[in-house]
Amino acid sequence: MLVSTVILNESENLHFIRTLFETCSAFATVGISTGDGGSLSYSALFSDIGKLNIILLMLMGRIGVFAFTVVIVGKAIKTRIKFAEAKVII
């Protein structure tokens, strides 16, 4: 997020703290944006490359949470229980 913030800040020449807030919001996929209070968000001021950067951050944040969940929950738990084997005569 910090690298993306620095890239956006250098390419767009906008306020650093607001740009940092936008990147953190995009990575966390919370949908909060600073702006003029109307329909214009702060990300609307970015160029097309800056908007693509925000989009990629949103995807990375979303896929990152899912991947982490799959790694934690998706592991097969090895059981340490061994059942006795025997032939049953009927």
PyMOL Python script that loads the backbone (N, CA, C, O; Angstrom):
from pymol import cmd

cmd.read_pdbstr("""\
ATOM      1  N   MET A   1       0.821  -1.183   0.000  1.00  0.00           N
ATOM      2  CA  MET A   1       0.000   0.000   0.000  1.00  0.00           C
ATOM      3  C   MET A   1       0.870   1.254   0.000  1.00  0.00           C
ATOM      4  O   MET A   1       0.543   2.250  -0.644  1.00  0.00           O
ATOM      5  N   LEU A   2       1.966   1.190   0.721  1.00  0.00           N
ATOM      6  CA  LEU A   2       2.838   2.358   0.784  1.00  0.00           C
ATOM      7  C   LEU A   2       3.488   2.631  -0.569  1.00  0.00           C
ATOM      8  O   LEU A   2       3.611   3.785  -0.980  1.00  0.00           O
ATOM      9  N   VAL A   3       3.901   1.573  -1.259  1.00  0.00           N
ATOM     10  CA  VAL A   3       4.498   1.749  -2.587  1.00  0.00           C
ATOM     11  C   VAL A   3       3.474   2.348  -3.544  1.00  0.00           C
ATOM     12  O   VAL A   3       3.789   3.254  -4.316  1.00  0.00           O
ATOM     13  N   SER A   4       2.272   1.847  -3.490  1.00  0.00           N
ATOM     14  CA  SER A   4       1.213   2.376  -4.342  1.00  0.00           C
ATOM     15  C   SER A   4       0.907   3.828  -3.994  1.00  0.00           C
ATOM     16  O   SER A   4       0.643   4.635  -4.886  1.00  0.00           O
ATOM     17  N   THR A   5       0.940   4.164  -2.727  1.00  0.00           N
ATOM     18  CA  THR A   5       0.704   5.539  -2.305  1.00  0.00           C
ATOM     19  C   THR A   5       1.794   6.463  -2.832  1.00  0.00           C
ATOM     20  O   THR A   5       1.507   7.557  -3.319  1.00  0.00           O
ATOM     21  N   VAL A   6       3.034   6.025  -2.735  1.00  0.00           N
ATOM     22  CA  VAL A   6       4.142   6.855  -3.216  1.00  0.00           C
ATOM     23  C   VAL A   6       4.056   7.028  -4.728  1.00  0.00           C
ATOM     24  O   VAL A   6       4.287   8.123  -5.241  1.00  0.00           O
ATOM     25  N   ILE A   7       3.722   5.948  -5.448  1.00  0.00           N
ATOM     26  CA  ILE A   7       3.574   6.046  -6.910  1.00  0.00           C
ATOM     27  C   ILE A   7       2.450   7.018  -7.260  1.00  0.00           C
ATOM     28  O   ILE A   7       2.615   7.864  -8.139  1.00  0.00           O
ATOM     29  N   LEU A   8       1.328   6.906  -6.593  1.00  0.00           N
ATOM     30  CA  LEU A   8       0.214   7.825  -6.855  1.00  0.00           C
ATOM     31  C   LEU A   8       0.577   9.259  -6.495  1.00  0.00           C
ATOM     32  O   LEU A   8       0.246  10.192  -7.227  1.00  0.00           O
ATOM     33  N   ASN A   9       1.252   9.430  -5.377  1.00  0.00           N
ATOM     34  CA  ASN A   9       1.600  10.775  -4.938  1.00  0.00           C
ATOM     35  C   ASN A   9       2.571  11.437  -5.909  1.00  0.00           C
ATOM     36  O   ASN A   9       2.441  12.627  -6.193  1.00  0.00           O
ATOM     37  N   GLU A  10       3.530  10.693  -6.415  1.00  0.00           N
ATOM     38  CA  GLU A  10       4.501  11.265  -7.343  1.00  0.00           C
ATOM     39  C   GLU A  10       3.897  11.515  -8.727  1.00  0.00           C
ATOM     40  O   GLU A  10       4.223  12.507  -9.379  1.00  0.00           O
ATOM     41  N   SER A  11       3.026  10.624  -9.169  1.00  0.00           N
ATOM     42  CA  SER A  11       2.470  10.787 -10.515  1.00  0.00           C
ATOM     43  C   SER A  11       1.315  11.793 -10.559  1.00  0.00           C
ATOM     44  O   SER A  11       1.121  12.472 -11.567  1.00  0.00           O
ATOM     45  N   GLU A  12       0.554  11.886  -9.474  1.00  0.00           N
ATOM     46  CA  GLU A  12      -0.621  12.762  -9.475  1.00  0.00           C
ATOM     47  C   GLU A  12      -0.361  14.117  -8.838  1.00  0.00           C
ATOM     48  O   GLU A  12      -1.108  15.062  -9.092  1.00  0.00           O
ATOM     49  N   ASN A  13       0.689  14.242  -8.006  1.00  0.00           N
ATOM     50  CA  ASN A  13       1.022  15.484  -7.295  1.00  0.00           C
ATOM     51  C   ASN A  13      -0.158  16.001  -6.479  1.00  0.00           C
ATOM     52  O   ASN A  13      -0.518  17.176  -6.559  1.00  0.00           O
ATOM     53  N   LEU A  14      -0.748  15.114  -5.699  1.00  0.00           N
ATOM     54  CA  LEU A  14      -1.870  15.479  -4.840  1.00  0.00           C
ATOM     55  C   LEU A  14      -1.449  15.333  -3.381  1.00  0.00           C
ATOM     56  O   LEU A  14      -0.313  14.957  -3.092  1.00  0.00           O
ATOM     57  N   HIS A  15      -2.357  15.629  -2.474  1.00  0.00           N
ATOM     58  CA  HIS A  15      -2.087  15.611  -1.039  1.00  0.00           C
ATOM     59  C   HIS A  15      -1.756  14.183  -0.571  1.00  0.00           C
ATOM     60  O   HIS A  15      -2.493  13.244  -0.873  1.00  0.00           O
ATOM     61  N   PHE A  16      -0.642  14.025   0.168  1.00  0.00           N
ATOM     62  CA  PHE A  16      -0.156  12.700   0.542  1.00  0.00           C
ATOM     63  C   PHE A  16      -1.121  11.963   1.467  1.00  0.00           C
ATOM     64  O   PHE A  16      -1.417  10.791   1.234  1.00  0.00           O
ATOM     65  N   ILE A  17      -1.608  12.616   2.497  1.00  0.00           N
ATOM     66  CA  ILE A  17      -2.471  11.943   3.479  1.00  0.00           C
ATOM     67  C   ILE A  17      -3.775  11.489   2.832  1.00  0.00           C
ATOM     68  O   ILE A  17      -4.255  10.391   3.112  1.00  0.00           O
ATOM     69  N   ARG A  18      -4.343  12.311   1.984  1.00  0.00           N
ATOM     70  CA  ARG A  18      -5.593  11.920   1.303  1.00  0.00           C
ATOM     71  C   ARG A  18      -5.348  10.766   0.340  1.00  0.00           C
ATOM     72  O   ARG A  18      -6.191   9.881   0.197  1.00  0.00           O
ATOM     73  N   THR A  19      -4.189  10.777  -0.323  1.00  0.00           N
ATOM     74  CA  THR A  19      -3.846   9.671  -1.223  1.00  0.00           C
ATOM     75  C   THR A  19      -3.623   8.394  -0.430  1.00  0.00           C
ATOM     76  O   THR A  19      -4.044   7.317  -0.854  1.00  0.00           O
ATOM     77  N   LEU A  20      -2.962   8.505   0.723  1.00  0.00           N
ATOM     78  CA  LEU A  20      -2.767   7.343   1.593  1.00  0.00           C
ATOM     79  C   LEU A  20      -4.108   6.792   2.058  1.00  0.00           C
ATOM     80  O   LEU A  20      -4.296   5.576   2.097  1.00  0.00           O
ATOM     81  N   PHE A  21      -5.040   7.666   2.409  1.00  0.00           N
ATOM     82  CA  PHE A  21      -6.369   7.233   2.822  1.00  0.00           C
ATOM     83  C   PHE A  21      -7.076   6.488   1.690  1.00  0.00           C
ATOM     84  O   PHE A  21      -7.717   5.464   1.927  1.00  0.00           O
ATOM     85  N   GLU A  22      -6.964   6.991   0.473  1.00  0.00           N
ATOM     86  CA  GLU A  22      -7.595   6.337  -0.682  1.00  0.00           C
ATOM     87  C   GLU A  22      -7.013   4.947  -0.923  1.00  0.00           C
ATOM     88  O   GLU A  22      -7.755   4.005  -1.202  1.00  0.00           O
ATOM     89  N   THR A  23      -5.700   4.813  -0.819  1.00  0.00           N
ATOM     90  CA  THR A  23      -5.086   3.504  -1.060  1.00  0.00           C
ATOM     91  C   THR A  23      -5.439   2.520   0.052  1.00  0.00           C
ATOM     92  O   THR A  23      -5.703   1.349  -0.220  1.00  0.00           O
ATOM     93  N   CYS A  24      -5.447   2.977   1.283  1.00  0.00           N
ATOM     94  CA  CYS A  24      -5.842   2.092   2.391  1.00  0.00           C
ATOM     95  C   CYS A  24      -7.301   1.674   2.259  1.00  0.00           C
ATOM     96  O   CYS A  24      -7.645   0.519   2.510  1.00  0.00           O
ATOM     97  N   SER A  25      -8.149   2.602   1.871  1.00  0.00           N
ATOM     98  CA  SER A  25      -9.561   2.304   1.671  1.00  0.00           C
ATOM     99  C   SER A  25      -9.757   1.323   0.520  1.00  0.00           C
ATOM    100  O   SER A  25     -10.603   0.431   0.595  1.00  0.00           O
ATOM    101  N   ALA A  26      -8.977   1.489  -0.539  1.00  0.00           N
ATOM    102  CA  ALA A  26      -9.090   0.580  -1.683  1.00  0.00           C
ATOM    103  C   ALA A  26      -8.607  -0.813  -1.316  1.00  0.00           C
ATOM    104  O   ALA A  26      -9.246  -1.800  -1.681  1.00  0.00           O
ATOM    105  N   PHE A  27      -7.493  -0.912  -0.603  1.00  0.00           N
ATOM    106  CA  PHE A  27      -6.967  -2.224  -0.242  1.00  0.00           C
ATOM    107  C   PHE A  27      -7.897  -2.942   0.737  1.00  0.00           C
ATOM    108  O   PHE A  27      -8.050  -4.162   0.674  1.00  0.00           O
ATOM    109  N   ALA A  28      -8.509  -2.188   1.630  1.00  0.00           N
ATOM    110  CA  ALA A  28      -9.425  -2.788   2.601  1.00  0.00           C
ATOM    111  C   ALA A  28     -10.813  -3.006   2.022  1.00  0.00           C
ATOM    112  O   ALA A  28     -11.661  -3.610   2.678  1.00  0.00           O
ATOM    113  N   THR A  29     -11.061  -2.533   0.820  1.00  0.00           N
ATOM    114  CA  THR A  29     -12.335  -2.631   0.106  1.00  0.00           C
ATOM    115  C   THR A  29     -13.514  -2.183   0.971  1.00  0.00           C
ATOM    116  O   THR A  29     -14.523  -2.881   1.074  1.00  0.00           O
ATOM    117  N   VAL A  30     -13.372  -1.008   1.591  1.00  0.00           N
ATOM    118  CA  VAL A  30     -14.446  -0.495   2.434  1.00  0.00           C
ATOM    119  C   VAL A  30     -15.329   0.503   1.708  1.00  0.00           C
ATOM    120  O   VAL A  30     -16.446   0.766   2.155  1.00  0.00           O
ATOM    121  N   GLY A  31     -14.863   1.066   0.599  1.00  0.00           N
ATOM    122  CA  GLY A  31     -15.688   1.956  -0.193  1.00  0.00           C
ATOM    123  C   GLY A  31     -15.779   3.372   0.322  1.00  0.00           C
ATOM    124  O   GLY A  31     -16.666   4.116  -0.096  1.00  0.00           O
ATOM    125  N   ILE A  32     -14.896   3.769   1.213  1.00  0.00           N
ATOM    126  CA  ILE A  32     -14.910   5.126   1.738  1.00  0.00           C
ATOM    127  C   ILE A  32     -13.918   5.962   0.941  1.00  0.00           C
ATOM    128  O   ILE A  32     -12.814   5.512   0.637  1.00  0.00           O
ATOM    129  N   SER A  33     -14.320   7.171   0.611  1.00  0.00           N
ATOM    130  CA  SER A  33     -13.455   8.056  -0.153  1.00  0.00           C
ATOM    131  C   SER A  33     -13.616   9.471   0.349  1.00  0.00           C
ATOM    132  O   SER A  33     -14.698   9.871   0.778  1.00  0.00           O
ATOM    133  N   THR A  34     -12.536  10.226   0.295  1.00  0.00           N
ATOM    134  CA  THR A  34     -12.639  11.647   0.587  1.00  0.00           C
ATOM    135  C   THR A  34     -12.960  12.360  -0.714  1.00  0.00           C
ATOM    136  O   THR A  34     -12.709  11.826  -1.794  1.00  0.00           O
ATOM    137  N   GLY A  35     -13.486  13.503  -0.624  1.00  0.00           N
ATOM    138  CA  GLY A  35     -13.848  14.234  -1.829  1.00  0.00           C
ATOM    139  C   GLY A  35     -14.522  15.535  -1.479  1.00  0.00           C
ATOM    140  O   GLY A  35     -14.301  16.089  -0.403  1.00  0.00           O
ATOM    141  N   ASP A  36     -15.341  16.021  -2.382  1.00  0.00           N
ATOM    142  CA  ASP A  36     -15.993  17.308  -2.167  1.00  0.00           C
ATOM    143  C   ASP A  36     -17.318  17.189  -1.414  1.00  0.00           C
ATOM    144  O   ASP A  36     -17.996  18.192  -1.188  1.00  0.00           O
ATOM    145  N   GLY A  37     -17.685  15.978  -1.028  1.00  0.00           N
ATOM    146  CA  GLY A  37     -18.928  15.790  -0.298  1.00  0.00           C
ATOM    147  C   GLY A  37     -20.112  15.512  -1.192  1.00  0.00           C
ATOM    148  O   GLY A  37     -21.180  15.133  -0.711  1.00  0.00           O
ATOM    149  N   GLY A  38     -19.938  15.693  -2.472  1.00  0.00           N
ATOM    150  CA  GLY A  38     -21.007  15.421  -3.421  1.00  0.00           C
ATOM    151  C   GLY A  38     -20.753  14.080  -4.096  1.00  0.00           C
ATOM    152  O   GLY A  38     -20.387  13.102  -3.446  1.00  0.00           O
ATOM    153  N   SER A  39     -20.949  14.051  -5.381  1.00  0.00           N
ATOM    154  CA  SER A  39     -20.774  12.802  -6.115  1.00  0.00           C
ATOM    155  C   SER A  39     -19.330  12.568  -6.547  1.00  0.00           C
ATOM    156  O   SER A  39     -19.002  11.474  -7.007  1.00  0.00           O
ATOM    157  N   LEU A  40     -18.459  13.569  -6.411  1.00  0.00           N
ATOM    158  CA  LEU A  40     -17.078  13.456  -6.852  1.00  0.00           C
ATOM    159  C   LEU A  40     -16.210  12.919  -5.723  1.00  0.00           C
ATOM    160  O   LEU A  40     -16.113  13.543  -4.667  1.00  0.00           O
ATOM    161  N   SER A  41     -15.588  11.780  -5.932  1.00  0.00           N
ATOM    162  CA  SER A  41     -14.672  11.256  -4.935  1.00  0.00           C
ATOM    163  C   SER A  41     -13.264  11.738  -5.246  1.00  0.00           C
ATOM    164  O   SER A  41     -13.004  12.285  -6.318  1.00  0.00           O
ATOM    165  N   TYR A  42     -12.367  11.533  -4.306  1.00  0.00           N
ATOM    166  CA  TYR A  42     -10.983  11.958  -4.490  1.00  0.00           C
ATOM    167  C   TYR A  42     -10.308  11.145  -5.582  1.00  0.00           C
ATOM    168  O   TYR A  42      -9.433  11.654  -6.282  1.00  0.00           O
ATOM    169  N   SER A  43     -10.703   9.892  -5.734  1.00  0.00           N
ATOM    170  CA  SER A  43     -10.125   9.043  -6.776  1.00  0.00           C
ATOM    171  C   SER A  43     -10.502   9.514  -8.171  1.00  0.00           C
ATOM    172  O   SER A  43      -9.822   9.167  -9.136  1.00  0.00           O
ATOM    173  N   ALA A  44     -11.550  10.279  -8.300  1.00  0.00           N
ATOM    174  CA  ALA A  44     -11.948  10.801  -9.612  1.00  0.00           C
ATOM    175  C   ALA A  44     -10.934  11.811 -10.134  1.00  0.00           C
ATOM    176  O   ALA A  44     -10.897  12.087 -11.333  1.00  0.00           O
ATOM    177  N   LEU A  45     -10.116  12.361  -9.249  1.00  0.00           N
ATOM    178  CA  LEU A  45      -9.092  13.316  -9.664  1.00  0.00           C
ATOM    179  C   LEU A  45      -7.859  12.622 -10.250  1.00  0.00           C
ATOM    180  O   LEU A  45      -7.018  13.275 -10.867  1.00  0.00           O
ATOM    181  N   PHE A  46      -7.749  11.307 -10.061  1.00  0.00           N
ATOM    182  CA  PHE A  46      -6.588  10.575 -10.548  1.00  0.00           C
ATOM    183  C   PHE A  46      -6.658  10.412 -12.065  1.00  0.00           C
ATOM    184  O   PHE A  46      -7.730  10.477 -12.666  1.00  0.00           O
ATOM    185  N   SER A  47      -5.490  10.199 -12.663  1.00  0.00           N
ATOM    186  CA  SER A  47      -5.438   9.895 -14.093  1.00  0.00           C
ATOM    187  C   SER A  47      -5.885   8.447 -14.300  1.00  0.00           C
ATOM    188  O   SER A  47      -6.197   7.742 -13.340  1.00  0.00           O
ATOM    189  N   ASP A  48      -5.914   8.016 -15.552  1.00  0.00           N
ATOM    190  CA  ASP A  48      -6.332   6.636 -15.832  1.00  0.00           C
ATOM    191  C   ASP A  48      -5.377   5.628 -15.205  1.00  0.00           C
ATOM    192  O   ASP A  48      -5.820   4.584 -14.728  1.00  0.00           O
ATOM    193  N   ILE A  49      -4.092   5.914 -15.196  1.00  0.00           N
ATOM    194  CA  ILE A  49      -3.108   5.016 -14.572  1.00  0.00           C
ATOM    195  C   ILE A  49      -3.326   4.973 -13.059  1.00  0.00           C
ATOM    196  O   ILE A  49      -3.217   3.912 -12.444  1.00  0.00           O
ATOM    197  N   GLY A  50      -3.631   6.117 -12.465  1.00  0.00           N
ATOM    198  CA  GLY A  50      -3.914   6.162 -11.033  1.00  0.00           C
ATOM    199  C   GLY A  50      -5.169   5.384 -10.676  1.00  0.00           C
ATOM    200  O   GLY A  50      -5.213   4.691  -9.659  1.00  0.00           O
ATOM    201  N   LYS A  51      -6.188   5.501 -11.518  1.00  0.00           N
ATOM    202  CA  LYS A  51      -7.420   4.738 -11.281  1.00  0.00           C
ATOM    203  C   LYS A  51      -7.171   3.247 -11.432  1.00  0.00           C
ATOM    204  O   LYS A  51      -7.732   2.444 -10.687  1.00  0.00           O
ATOM    205  N   LEU A  52      -6.330   2.871 -12.393  1.00  0.00           N
ATOM    206  CA  LEU A  52      -5.968   1.459 -12.558  1.00  0.00           C
ATOM    207  C   LEU A  52      -5.217   0.954 -11.339  1.00  0.00           C
ATOM    208  O   LEU A  52      -5.401  -0.188 -10.919  1.00  0.00           O
ATOM    209  N   ASN A  53      -4.376   1.798 -10.775  1.00  0.00           N
ATOM    210  CA  ASN A  53      -3.653   1.460  -9.554  1.00  0.00           C
ATOM    211  C   ASN A  53      -4.638   1.188  -8.412  1.00  0.00           C
ATOM    212  O   ASN A  53      -4.473   0.219  -7.672  1.00  0.00           O
ATOM    213  N   ILE A  54      -5.645   2.025  -8.269  1.00  0.00           N
ATOM    214  CA  ILE A  54      -6.662   1.839  -7.225  1.00  0.00           C
ATOM    215  C   ILE A  54      -7.451   0.552  -7.469  1.00  0.00           C
ATOM    216  O   ILE A  54      -7.757  -0.179  -6.527  1.00  0.00           O
ATOM    217  N   ILE A  55      -7.776   0.279  -8.720  1.00  0.00           N
ATOM    218  CA  ILE A  55      -8.513  -0.941  -9.057  1.00  0.00           C
ATOM    219  C   ILE A  55      -7.691  -2.177  -8.696  1.00  0.00           C
ATOM    220  O   ILE A  55      -8.219  -3.134  -8.130  1.00  0.00           O
ATOM    221  N   LEU A  56      -6.406  -2.154  -9.022  1.00  0.00           N
ATOM    222  CA  LEU A  56      -5.544  -3.293  -8.684  1.00  0.00           C
ATOM    223  C   LEU A  56      -5.406  -3.466  -7.176  1.00  0.00           C
ATOM    224  O   LEU A  56      -5.340  -4.590  -6.679  1.00  0.00           O
ATOM    225  N   LEU A  57      -5.364  -2.358  -6.454  1.00  0.00           N
ATOM    226  CA  LEU A  57      -5.328  -2.450  -4.993  1.00  0.00           C
ATOM    227  C   LEU A  57      -6.599  -3.095  -4.445  1.00  0.00           C
ATOM    228  O   LEU A  57      -6.542  -3.894  -3.510  1.00  0.00           O
ATOM    229  N   MET A  58      -7.737  -2.746  -5.026  1.00  0.00           N
ATOM    230  CA  MET A  58      -8.998  -3.352  -4.593  1.00  0.00           C
ATOM    231  C   MET A  58      -8.990  -4.858  -4.843  1.00  0.00           C
ATOM    232  O   MET A  58      -9.412  -5.639  -3.990  1.00  0.00           O
ATOM    233  N   LEU A  59      -8.509  -5.257  -6.012  1.00  0.00           N
ATOM    234  CA  LEU A  59      -8.442  -6.690  -6.320  1.00  0.00           C
ATOM    235  C   LEU A  59      -7.467  -7.415  -5.403  1.00  0.00           C
ATOM    236  O   LEU A  59      -7.752  -8.512  -4.922  1.00  0.00           O
ATOM    237  N   MET A  60      -6.316  -6.794  -5.164  1.00  0.00           N
ATOM    238  CA  MET A  60      -5.330  -7.425  -4.275  1.00  0.00           C
ATOM    239  C   MET A  60      -5.887  -7.573  -2.865  1.00  0.00           C
ATOM    240  O   MET A  60      -5.673  -8.597  -2.217  1.00  0.00           O
ATOM    241  N   GLY A  61      -6.591  -6.571  -2.395  1.00  0.00           N
ATOM    242  CA  GLY A  61      -7.169  -6.646  -1.056  1.00  0.00           C
ATOM    243  C   GLY A  61      -8.236  -7.719  -0.965  1.00  0.00           C
ATOM    244  O   GLY A  61      -8.316  -8.436   0.032  1.00  0.00           O
ATOM    245  N   ARG A  62      -9.051  -7.831  -1.992  1.00  0.00           N
ATOM    246  CA  ARG A  62     -10.126  -8.821  -1.983  1.00  0.00           C
ATOM    247  C   ARG A  62      -9.585 -10.240  -2.111  1.00  0.00           C
ATOM    248  O   ARG A  62      -9.993 -11.136  -1.372  1.00  0.00           O
ATOM    249  N   ILE A  63      -8.673 -10.439  -3.042  1.00  0.00           N
ATOM    250  CA  ILE A  63      -8.089 -11.771  -3.235  1.00  0.00           C
ATOM    251  C   ILE A  63      -7.220 -12.152  -2.045  1.00  0.00           C
ATOM    252  O   ILE A  63      -7.164 -13.323  -1.670  1.00  0.00           O
ATOM    253  N   GLY A  64      -6.550 -11.189  -1.456  1.00  0.00           N
ATOM    254  CA  GLY A  64      -5.700 -11.468  -0.303  1.00  0.00           C
ATOM    255  C   GLY A  64      -6.486 -12.016   0.875  1.00  0.00           C
ATOM    256  O   GLY A  64      -6.043 -12.959   1.531  1.00  0.00           O
ATOM    257  N   VAL A  65      -7.638 -11.439   1.148  1.00  0.00           N
ATOM    258  CA  VAL A  65      -8.469 -11.909   2.259  1.00  0.00           C
ATOM    259  C   VAL A  65      -8.982 -13.318   1.969  1.00  0.00           C
ATOM    260  O   VAL A  65      -8.965 -14.182   2.846  1.00  0.00           O
ATOM    261  N   PHE A  66      -9.441 -13.546   0.730  1.00  0.00           N
ATOM    262  CA  PHE A  66      -9.929 -14.883   0.377  1.00  0.00           C
ATOM    263  C   PHE A  66      -8.824 -15.922   0.428  1.00  0.00           C
ATOM    264  O   PHE A  66      -9.038 -17.027   0.927  1.00  0.00           O
ATOM    265  N   ALA A  67      -7.651 -15.587  -0.078  1.00  0.00           N
ATOM    266  CA  ALA A  67      -6.534 -16.531  -0.079  1.00  0.00           C
ATOM    267  C   ALA A  67      -6.121 -16.868   1.347  1.00  0.00           C
ATOM    268  O   ALA A  67      -5.838 -18.026   1.657  1.00  0.00           O
ATOM    269  N   PHE A  68      -6.086 -15.862   2.214  1.00  0.00           N
ATOM    270  CA  PHE A  68      -5.726 -16.108   3.613  1.00  0.00           C
ATOM    271  C   PHE A  68      -6.759 -17.011   4.282  1.00  0.00           C
ATOM    272  O   PHE A  68      -6.396 -17.900   5.051  1.00  0.00           O
ATOM    273  N   THR A  69      -8.030 -16.793   3.998  1.00  0.00           N
ATOM    274  CA  THR A  69      -9.087 -17.619   4.566  1.00  0.00           C
ATOM    275  C   THR A  69      -8.989 -19.058   4.074  1.00  0.00           C
ATOM    276  O   THR A  69      -9.177 -19.993   4.852  1.00  0.00           O
ATOM    277  N   VAL A  70      -8.700 -19.240   2.805  1.00  0.00           N
ATOM    278  CA  VAL A  70      -8.568 -20.587   2.253  1.00  0.00           C
ATOM    279  C   VAL A  70      -7.377 -21.302   2.863  1.00  0.00           C
ATOM    280  O   VAL A  70      -7.451 -22.500   3.138  1.00  0.00           O
ATOM    281  N   VAL A  71      -6.295 -20.599   3.077  1.00  0.00           N
ATOM    282  CA  VAL A  71      -5.113 -21.215   3.680  1.00  0.00           C
ATOM    283  C   VAL A  71      -5.409 -21.657   5.107  1.00  0.00           C
ATOM    284  O   VAL A  71      -5.007 -22.747   5.511  1.00  0.00           O
ATOM    285  N   ILE A  72      -6.100 -20.833   5.865  1.00  0.00           N
ATOM    286  CA  ILE A  72      -6.386 -21.166   7.261  1.00  0.00           C
ATOM    287  C   ILE A  72      -7.467 -22.238   7.373  1.00  0.00           C
ATOM    288  O   ILE A  72      -7.283 -23.227   8.083  1.00  0.00           O
ATOM    289  N   VAL A  73      -8.577 -22.057   6.689  1.00  0.00           N
ATOM    290  CA  VAL A  73      -9.722 -22.955   6.828  1.00  0.00           C
ATOM    291  C   VAL A  73      -9.563 -24.198   5.960  1.00  0.00           C
ATOM    292  O   VAL A  73     -10.005 -25.281   6.344  1.00  0.00           O
ATOM    293  N   GLY A  74      -8.942 -24.055   4.804  1.00  0.00           N
ATOM    294  CA  GLY A  74      -8.904 -25.137   3.835  1.00  0.00           C
ATOM    295  C   GLY A  74      -7.919 -26.246   4.122  1.00  0.00           C
ATOM    296  O   GLY A  74      -7.891 -27.236   3.392  1.00  0.00           O
ATOM    297  N   LYS A  75      -7.111 -26.120   5.159  1.00  0.00           N
ATOM    298  CA  LYS A  75      -6.144 -27.169   5.450  1.00  0.00           C
ATOM    299  C   LYS A  75      -6.853 -28.426   5.948  1.00  0.00           C
ATOM    300  O   LYS A  75      -7.794 -28.358   6.739  1.00  0.00           O
ATOM    301  N   ALA A  76      -6.385 -29.556   5.470  1.00  0.00           N
ATOM    302  CA  ALA A  76      -6.921 -30.820   5.951  1.00  0.00           C
ATOM    303  C   ALA A  76      -6.302 -31.112   7.316  1.00  0.00           C
ATOM    304  O   ALA A  76      -5.082 -31.089   7.483  1.00  0.00           O
ATOM    305  N   ILE A  77      -7.143 -31.376   8.251  1.00  0.00           N
ATOM    306  CA  ILE A  77      -6.664 -31.654   9.602  1.00  0.00           C
ATOM    307  C   ILE A  77      -6.335 -33.140   9.699  1.00  0.00           C
ATOM    308  O   ILE A  77      -7.188 -33.999   9.477  1.00  0.00           O
ATOM    309  N   LYS A  78      -5.097 -33.414  10.030  1.00  0.00           N
ATOM    310  CA  LYS A  78      -4.689 -34.805  10.187  1.00  0.00           C
ATOM    311  C   LYS A  78      -5.109 -35.275  11.573  1.00  0.00           C
ATOM    312  O   LYS A  78      -4.796 -34.659  12.592  1.00  0.00           O
ATOM    313  N   THR A  79      -5.811 -36.362  11.566  1.00  0.00           N
ATOM    314  CA  THR A  79      -6.248 -36.900  12.848  1.00  0.00           C
ATOM    315  C   THR A  79      -5.172 -37.822  13.405  1.00  0.00           C
ATOM    316  O   THR A  79      -4.494 -38.533  12.662  1.00  0.00           O
ATOM    317  N   ARG A  80      -5.035 -37.798  14.680  1.00  0.00           N
ATOM    318  CA  ARG A  80      -4.058 -38.647  15.348  1.00  0.00           C
ATOM    319  C   ARG A  80      -4.710 -39.891  15.936  1.00  0.00           C
ATOM    320  O   ARG A  80      -4.092 -40.623  16.708  1.00  0.00           O
ATOM    321  N   ILE A  81      -5.951 -40.118  15.568  1.00  0.00           N
ATOM    322  CA  ILE A  81      -6.676 -41.280  16.075  1.00  0.00           C
ATOM    323  C   ILE A  81      -6.463 -42.428  15.108  1.00  0.00           C
ATOM    324  O   ILE A  81      -6.629 -42.272  13.899  1.00  0.00           O
ATOM    325  N   LYS A  82      -6.098 -43.575  15.641  1.00  0.00           N
ATOM    326  CA  LYS A  82      -5.949 -44.765  14.814  1.00  0.00           C
ATOM    327  C   LYS A  82      -6.963 -45.799  15.315  1.00  0.00           C
ATOM    328  O   LYS A  82      -7.018 -46.109  16.505  1.00  0.00           O
ATOM    329  N   PHE A  83      -7.747 -46.315  14.397  1.00  0.00           N
ATOM    330  CA  PHE A  83      -8.753 -47.308  14.735  1.00  0.00           C
ATOM    331  C   PHE A  83      -8.143 -48.694  14.612  1.00  0.00           C
ATOM    332  O   PHE A  83      -7.320 -48.951  13.734  1.00  0.00           O
ATOM    333  N   ALA A  84      -8.560 -49.578  15.503  1.00  0.00           N
ATOM    334  CA  ALA A  84      -8.069 -50.938  15.469  1.00  0.00           C
ATOM    335  C   ALA A  84      -8.686 -51.678  14.285  1.00  0.00           C
ATOM    336  O   ALA A  84      -9.865 -51.503  13.978  1.00  0.00           O
ATOM    337  N   GLU A  85      -7.882 -52.502  13.629  1.00  0.00           N
ATOM    338  CA  GLU A  85      -8.376 -53.283  12.512  1.00  0.00           C
ATOM    339  C   GLU A  85      -8.484 -54.732  12.948  1.00  0.00           C
ATOM    340  O   GLU A  85      -7.585 -55.279  13.587  1.00  0.00           O
ATOM    341  N   ALA A  86      -9.598 -55.337  12.593  1.00  0.00           N
ATOM    342  CA  ALA A  86      -9.812 -56.738  12.938  1.00  0.00           C
ATOM    343  C   ALA A  86     -10.771 -57.352  11.942  1.00  0.00           C
ATOM    344  O   ALA A  86     -11.608 -56.660  11.363  1.00  0.00           O
ATOM    345  N   LYS A  87     -10.645 -58.664  11.743  1.00  0.00           N
ATOM    346  CA  LYS A  87     -11.572 -59.380  10.870  1.00  0.00           C
ATOM    347  C   LYS A  87     -12.752 -59.825  11.704  1.00  0.00           C
ATOM    348  O   LYS A  87     -12.595 -60.406  12.778  1.00  0.00           O
ATOM    349  N   VAL A  88     -13.943 -59.541  11.188  1.00  0.00           N
ATOM    350  CA  VAL A  88     -15.166 -59.927  11.899  1.00  0.00           C
ATOM    351  C   VAL A  88     -15.749 -61.138  11.185  1.00  0.00           C
ATOM    352  O   VAL A  88     -16.004 -61.091   9.982  1.00  0.00           O
ATOM    353  N   ILE A  89     -15.959 -62.222  11.925  1.00  0.00           N
ATOM    354  CA  ILE A  89     -16.533 -63.434  11.366  1.00  0.00           C
ATOM    355  C   ILE A  89     -18.018 -63.415  11.620  1.00  0.00           C
ATOM    356  O   ILE A  89     -18.466 -63.299  12.760  1.00  0.00           O
ATOM    357  N   ILE A  90     -18.783 -63.530  10.542  1.00  0.00           N
ATOM    358  CA  ILE A  90     -20.237 -63.520  10.671  1.00  0.00           C
ATOM    359  C   ILE A  90     -20.784 -64.898  10.341  1.00  0.00           C
ATOM    360  O   ILE A  90     -21.996 -65.110  10.388  1.00  0.00           O
TER     361      ILE A  90
END
""", "prot")
cmd.dss("prot")
cmd.show_as("cartoon", "prot")
cmd.util.cbc("prot")
cmd.orient("prot")
